């Protein structure tokens, strides 16, 4: 339950805009494995996880990369 809350906060911050105020559907599913694989030390700090994922952009799964691209396009 705590992990779900942390990841929900992370994706709310990562993709915040008027259309993504609650996070886009699928963000958690797309990036959760990458967050654990690449940024386990940053969890539970949502801001640190976001920075870590961005720093490892070339190593992210294609699904997670797409979520970052969608978030960047909506800002």
C-alpha positions as CSV (number, residue, x, y, z in Angstrom):
1,X,0.0,0.0,0.0
2,X,2.8,2.4,0.9
3,X,4.6,1.7,-2.4
4,X,1.4,2.4,-4.4
5,X,1.0,5.7,-2.6
6,X,4.7,6.6,-3.3
7,X,4.5,5.7,-6.9
8,X,1.2,7.6,-7.3
9,X,2.8,10.7,-5.8
10,X,5.8,10.3,-8.1
11,X,3.7,10.1,-11.3
12,X,1.5,13.0,-10.2
13,X,4.6,15.1,-9.8
14,X,6.3,13.8,-12.9
15,X,3.5,14.4,-15.3
16,X,1.7,17.3,-13.7
17,X,-0.3,19.6,-15.9
18,X,-4.0,20.4,-16.1
19,X,-4.8,17.2,-18.0
20,X,-2.5,15.0,-15.8
21,X,-3.3,16.4,-12.4
22,X,-4.1,12.9,-11.1
23,X,-1.5,11.2,-13.3
24,X,-2.2,9.5,-16.6
25,X,-3.6,6.0,-16.7
26,X,-0.8,3.5,-17.2
27,X,2.1,5.6,-15.8
28,X,2.6,3.3,-12.8
29,X,2.4,0.2,-14.8
30,X,4.8,1.6,-17.4
31,X,7.6,2.8,-15.1
32,X,7.3,0.8,-11.9
33,X,9.7,-2.0,-13.1
34,X,12.2,0.5,-14.3
35,X,12.0,2.4,-11.0
36,X,12.9,-0.7,-9.0
37,X,15.5,-1.9,-11.5
38,X,17.3,1.4,-11.9
39,X,16.4,3.6,-9.0
40,X,15.8,1.3,-6.0
41,X,18.0,3.4,-3.8
42,X,15.8,6.5,-4.5
43,X,12.6,4.9,-3.4
44,X,10.5,6.2,-1.6
45,X,11.5,9.8,-2.5
46,X,9.3,10.5,-5.5
47,X,11.4,13.4,-6.7
48,X,14.6,11.4,-6.5
49,X,13.0,8.5,-8.4
50,X,11.9,10.9,-11.1
51,X,15.4,12.4,-11.4
52,X,17.0,9.0,-11.4
53,X,14.6,7.7,-14.2
54,X,15.4,10.8,-16.3
55,X,19.1,10.2,-15.7
56,X,18.7,6.7,-17.0
57,X,16.5,7.6,-19.9
58,X,18.4,5.5,-22.4
59,X,18.0,2.4,-20.2
60,X,14.2,2.8,-19.6
61,X,11.7,0.4,-21.1
62,X,10.0,1.7,-24.3
63,X,6.7,1.9,-22.3
64,X,8.2,4.1,-19.7
65,X,10.0,6.3,-22.2
66,X,6.7,6.9,-23.9
67,X,5.2,8.0,-20.6
68,X,7.9,10.6,-20.2
69,X,7.5,11.8,-23.7
70,X,3.7,12.1,-23.2
71,X,4.3,14.1,-20.0
72,X,6.9,16.4,-21.6
73,X,4.5,17.1,-24.6
74,X,1.7,18.1,-22.3
75,X,3.7,20.7,-20.3
